Amino acid sequence: MKRNKELLAVTHLSQLLDLVTLIGGFITPLLIWALKKDEVVGMDEQGKAILNFRISMFFYFLLCFPLILFFGLGLLGFCVIGIFYAIFPIINAYKVYNNEEPNYPFTINFL
């Protein structure tokens, strides 16, 4: 097994494919994780962190729908989730590339 920080960074950045394809930001990291988790050091842990983040954000997204009825709080939630979707993959790709530990806040561990 070898460490490939470029592939790890690309895996984090691949989440941004949602901005173009709407679903590629989940499928691409899933495929990279599934294919490389035994070959690249750190891929298993970081792949799980990415997928847990994606699943958690989808869960929060679903929770925002009923909150729209309560004074528009759901709209605020949608904005916050959108910011998280855009910023944290970039921050964590930068951290991985600089040999720091990535972190996704507000993530529920599913995997």
Backbone as a ProteinNet text record, in pm:
[ID]
protein_1_A
[PRIMARY]
MKRNKELLAVTHLSQLLDLVTLIGGFITPLLIWALKKDEVVGMDEQGKAILNFRISMFFYFLLCFPLILFFGLGLLGFCVIGIFYAIFPIINAYKVYNNEEPNYPFTINFL
[TERTIARY]
83.9	0	87.3	45.1	119.8	27.1	84.6	6.3	4.6	-111.1	-128.4	-214.4	-147.5	-222.7	-294.3	-245.6	-315.5	-450.1	-453.6	-579.4	-676	-623.1	-708	-768.9	-688	-737.9	-842.2	-817.5	-913.2	-1044.4	-1034.6	-1154.6	-1239.8	-1174.5	-1248.6	-1309.4	-1231.5	-1279.6	-1386.9	-1389.9	-1488.8	-1632.4	-1647.9	-1781.9	-1842.5	-1757.5	-1805.4	-1869.1	-1862.5	-1929.5	-2080.5	-2132.6	-2276.2	-2316.4	-2225.1	-2255.8	-2281.8	-2231.2	-2246.2	-2343.9	-2334	-2409.1	-2523.8	-2532.8	-2635.1	-2620.4	-2555.9	-2539.5	-2393.7	-2312.1	-2173.3	-2090.6	-2131.2	-2059	-2072.3	-2165.8	-2177.8	-2120.5	-2150.2	-2108.6	-1958	-1896.4	-1752.4	-1669.8	-1691.2	-1614.3	-1642.9	-1767	-1803.1	-1723.3	-1713.9	-1637.9	-1488.6	-1433.9	-1290.8	-1262.1	-1345.6	-1326.9	-1335.8	-1438.2	-1458.2	-1342.5	-1286.5	-1179.7	-1041.7	-1018.9	-883.5	-866	-970.2	-960	-853.3	-821	-718.9	-581.2	-573.7	-447.4	-380.4	-459.2	-406	-423.4	-314.2	-317.5	-407.2	-501.3	-591.2	-719	-725.9	-844.6	-967.8	-953.2	-1069	-1130.3	-1048.6	-1099.8	-1157.6	-1083.9	-1129.8	-1247.9	-1250.1	-1365.7	-1492.1	-1480.2	-1595.2	-1637.8	-1540.4	-1572.9	-1648.4	-1604.2	-1670.8	-1813.1	-1828.9	-1962.4	-2054.6	-2000.9	-2080.8	-2124.5	-2034.6	-2066.8	-2179.4	-2166.4	-2266.9	-2403.5	-2405.6	-2531.1	-2591.1	-2507.2	-2554.7	-2614.8	-2547	-2598	-2729.2	-2744.4	-2871	-2982.7	-2949.6	-3046.3	-3088.4	-2991.9	-3024.2	-3106.9	-3074.9	-3149.5	-3296.6	-3320.1	-3457.8	-3528.5	-3455.4	-3514.6	-3553.4	-3490.2	-3520	-3656.7	-3705.6	-3835	-3947.8	-3967.6	-4076.2	-4046.9	-3920	-3885.4	-3919.6	-3946.7	-3987.7	-4117.8	-4202	-4330.2	-4312.8	-4201.1	-4176.3	-4090.3	-4155.3	-4089.6	-3974.1	-3976.4	-3873.5	-3739.6	-3734	-3606	-3543.4	-3626.1	-3574.9	-3492.1	-3533.2	-3457	-3317.5	-3311.1	-3181	-3097.7	-3162.2	-3093.4	-3039.3	-3117.8	-3070.9	-2946	-2944.6	-2827.7	-2703.6	-2721.3	-2608.3	-2556.3	-2645.3	-2603.4	-2530.4	-2579.2	-2511.9	-2371.3	-2354.2	-2220.7	-2130.1	-2183	-2104.7	-2062.2	-2156.5	-2127.3	-2014.5	-2008.3	-1909.1	-1775.2	-1775.4	-1652.3	-1573.8	-1640.4	-1566.3	-1489.3	-1537.3	-1451.5	-1321.4	-1329	-1208.6	-1113.5	-1166.5	-1083.3	-1015.1	-1090.3	-1033.1	-936.9	-958.8	-861.4	-729.5	-737.7	-618	-546.3	-623.4	-563.1	-493.3	-558.7	-499	-370.9	-373.9	-255.7	-138.9	-169	-64.9	-42.1	-81.2	-59.3	-123.3	-238.1	-315.4	-435.8	-497.9	-614	-741.1	-815.7	-939.8	-1049.9	-1145.5	-1254.6	-1382.9	-1489.2	-1621	-1710.1	-1745	-1829	-1973.9	-2046.6	-2189.4	-2219	-2121.8	-2136.9	-2181.5	-2281.4	-2329.2	-2254.7	-2201.1	-2129.2	-2226.4	-2243.4	-2326.4	-2242.6	-2124.6	-2036.3	-1926.4
-119.1	0	123.9	222.9	348.1	465.2	573.9	695.7	776.1	815.7	893.4	1015	1119.8	1235.5	1307.5	1294.5	1356.2	1289	1155	1083.6	1111.5	1120.8	1154.2	1293.6	1389	1525.2	1528.1	1453.7	1447.9	1384	1285.4	1221.4	1322.9	1406.2	1510.7	1610.9	1652.3	1751.6	1696.1	1564.9	1505.7	1528.1	1562.8	1594.7	1715.6	1800.9	1922.5	1892.5	1767.5	1730.6	1748.8	1756.1	1782.4	1914.9	2008.2	2138	2126.5	2019.1	2000.2	1888.2	1776.8	1656.6	1622.1	1684.5	1663.8	1533.5	1430.7	1306.5	1258.8	1312.6	1268.7	1293.3	1387.2	1417.6	1310.6	1219.2	1105.3	979.4	958.4	835.5	830.2	940.3	939.6	908.6	976	937	792.3	748.7	611.2	512.1	537.5	448.6	450.9	570.5	580	507.2	528.8	460.9	310	261.2	117.7	52.3	122	63	76.4	178	207.1	195	154.5	154	58.1	-46.3	-141.1	-110.4	-15.3	15.4	142.7	237.6	368.1	385.8	421.7	444.7	564.8	546.3	653.1	661.6	590.6	599.6	542.7	434	373.7	470.7	530.4	622.2	748.9	806.3	931.5	909.1	795.6	763.5	749.2	682	668.8	804.9	889.5	1023.7	1104.1	1093.5	1165	1114.6	983.5	926.7	956.1	951	987.3	1133.1	1219.4	1361.5	1379.2	1311	1323.3	1272.8	1158.3	1102.3	1193.4	1244.7	1334.8	1461.7	1521.2	1643.6	1617.6	1499.7	1465.4	1452.3	1390.2	1377	1514.7	1604.8	1740.2	1814.4	1789.9	1850.6	1809.9	1681.9	1633.6	1694.2	1716.5	1777.3	1923.3	1988	2129.3	2149.6	2049.9	2066.6	2098.8	2020.1	2057.6	2186.5	2220.6	2343.2	2470.1	2456.9	2574	2630.4	2544	2588.7	2669.3	2650.6	2721.6	2844.2	2950.1	3079.7	3076	2985.6	2980.4	2928.8	2861.4	2810.2	2710.3	2640.6	2545	2612.2	2733.9	2808.1	2842.8	2881.2	2907.7	2779.8	2668.5	2539.1	2502.5	2527.5	2499.7	2581.2	2705.9	2792	2739.4	2701.9	2650.7	2520.5	2431.8	2305	2330.9	2424.7	2459.2	2510.6	2591.2	2642.8	2527.7	2437.5	2321.9	2235.6	2211.1	2130.6	2190.4	2322.3	2388.3	2408.4	2435.7	2475.4	2357.9	2264.8	2159.7	2064.1	2028.9	1947	2017.8	2148.3	2223.8	2232.6	2264.2	2274.3	2141.4	2031.7	1901.6	1851.3	1884.9	1850.2	1922.6	2048.6	2125.4	2063.3	2024.4	1962.8	1832.4	1748.9	1619.5	1641.3	1735.9	1761.7	1813	1878.6	1929.5	1838.1	1712	1608.5	1641.5	1709.2	1735.5	1642.9	1629.9	1542.3	1616.5	1563.7	1629.4	1612.3	1703.5	1699.9	1750.4	1671.5	1712.4	1729.3	1853.3	1874.3	1834.9	1811.3	1778.1	1650.6	1558.7	1434	1321.7	1247.3	1129.4	1008.6	922.8	805.1	693.7	673.3	566	444.5	469	360.8	334.1
0	0	0	-72.7	-77.9	-51.7	-10.5	13.8	-114.8	-157.3	-278.8	-244.8	-197.6	-150.4	-264	-387	-499.5	-522.4	-518	-536.3	-421.2	-299.8	-185.8	-201.9	-246.8	-268.2	-380	-487.7	-598.1	-551.8	-463.1	-410.3	-333.6	-253.7	-181.9	-280.3	-379.2	-475.4	-568.6	-586.6	-677.7	-628.6	-502.7	-451.3	-521.4	-574.7	-641.1	-776.5	-821.4	-945.7	-936.1	-815.2	-798.2	-861.5	-866.3	-925.5	-1074.4	-1136.9	-1281	-1313.7	-1241.5	-1279.3	-1184.7	-1071.5	-969.2	-890.5	-941.5	-866.3	-868	-954.8	-967.2	-843.2	-761	-638.8	-532.4	-549.8	-458.7	-523.4	-649.7	-717.4	-737.9	-778.3	-805.7	-681.1	-565.6	-447	-403.4	-422.4	-388.2	-472.5	-602.1	-690.8	-659.4	-638.5	-605.8	-475.3	-375.5	-246.5	-262.8	-334.5	-350.1	-425	-522.9	-603.7	-541	-461.7	-412.6	-261.5	-188.4	-42.5	10.1	-64.6	-21.3	-78.7	-170.8	-237.9	-187.2	-139.9	-100.5	50	116.2	260.6	289.9	378.4	418.4	337	225.6	140.6	209.3	284.7	349.6	449.7	535.8	636.8	573.3	478.6	418.5	325	256.9	172.9	255.8	369.3	458.9	512.6	545.5	595.7	489.3	364.7	255.6	238.3	234.9	214.8	333.3	454.4	571.4	564.9	520.1	504	402	288.8	183.2	229.9	296.7	345.5	452.6	541.5	647.3	588	489.7	428.8	355.9	293	228.5	332.2	445.5	554.9	605.7	626.5	671.3	565.5	439	329.7	336.4	360.8	372.6	493.9	602.1	721.5	698.9	603.3	577.8	513	440.3	374.1	471.8	577	669.4	747	762.1	835.4	757.9	628.2	549.9	605.7	657.8	714.1	841.9	910.4	1035.8	1010.2	968.8	950.1	850.8	757.9	654.7	700.9	815.6	864.9	768.9	692.8	595.7	487.6	448.6	347.5	398.7	524.2	585.6	588.9	621.5	622.5	485.9	380.4	244.8	211.8	253.8	229.1	301.4	426.9	506.1	445.6	406.5	345.3	214.3	134.9	9.7	31.9	134.6	167.9	211.6	295.7	339.4	220.9	128.7	10.6	-72.1	-79.1	-163	-93.6	35.8	103.5	160.4	228.1	298.4	208.1	89.3	2.5	-35.8	-59.2	-96.1	22.9	139.9	260.4	289.3	280.7	313.2	206.5	80.3	-23.1	3.6	42.7	76.9	196.8	298.4	417	382.5	302.4	265.2	186.5	94.4	12.8	96.2	208.6	299	418.4	405.6	507.6	642.1	638.3	758.5	760.7	875.6	890.7	847.4	748.8	707.6	812.2	808.3	905.8	840.2	854.8	809	930.7	968.1	1086.5	1061	1166.6	1163.6	1085.4	1084.5	1010.6	1103.5	1058.3	1129.7	1072.5	1157	1108	1071.7	942.6	891.3	854.8	799.7	754.3	854.5
[MASK]
+++++++++++++++++++++++++++++++++++++++++++++++++++++++++++++++++++++++++++++++++++++++++++++++++++++++++++++++

